[in-house]
Amino acid sequence: MHKTALRIDEDLLAQARAVLGTKTATETIHTALAEVVDRQGRARLFERLRSLEGIDLADYAVMREAWR
């Protein structure tokens, strides 16, 4: 873990704390960073589903067998 000094907008931190349900600044920042990373992962998954990239849902033979 890395310790650093940051200048943080106190009002924004309080708003984020309320939204995330966190108690400390450190917990709020860690949770917010995790949310950003998770959001990117969901966006990539959504794009794969939208384009059917690497997914067999567009393959009739595969899907025909899926219902048996």
Secondary structure, DSSP 8 states (H G I E B T S, - for coil): ---------HHHHHHHHHHHT--SHHHHHHHHHHHHHHHHHHHHHHHHHHHTTT-GGG-HHHHHHHT-
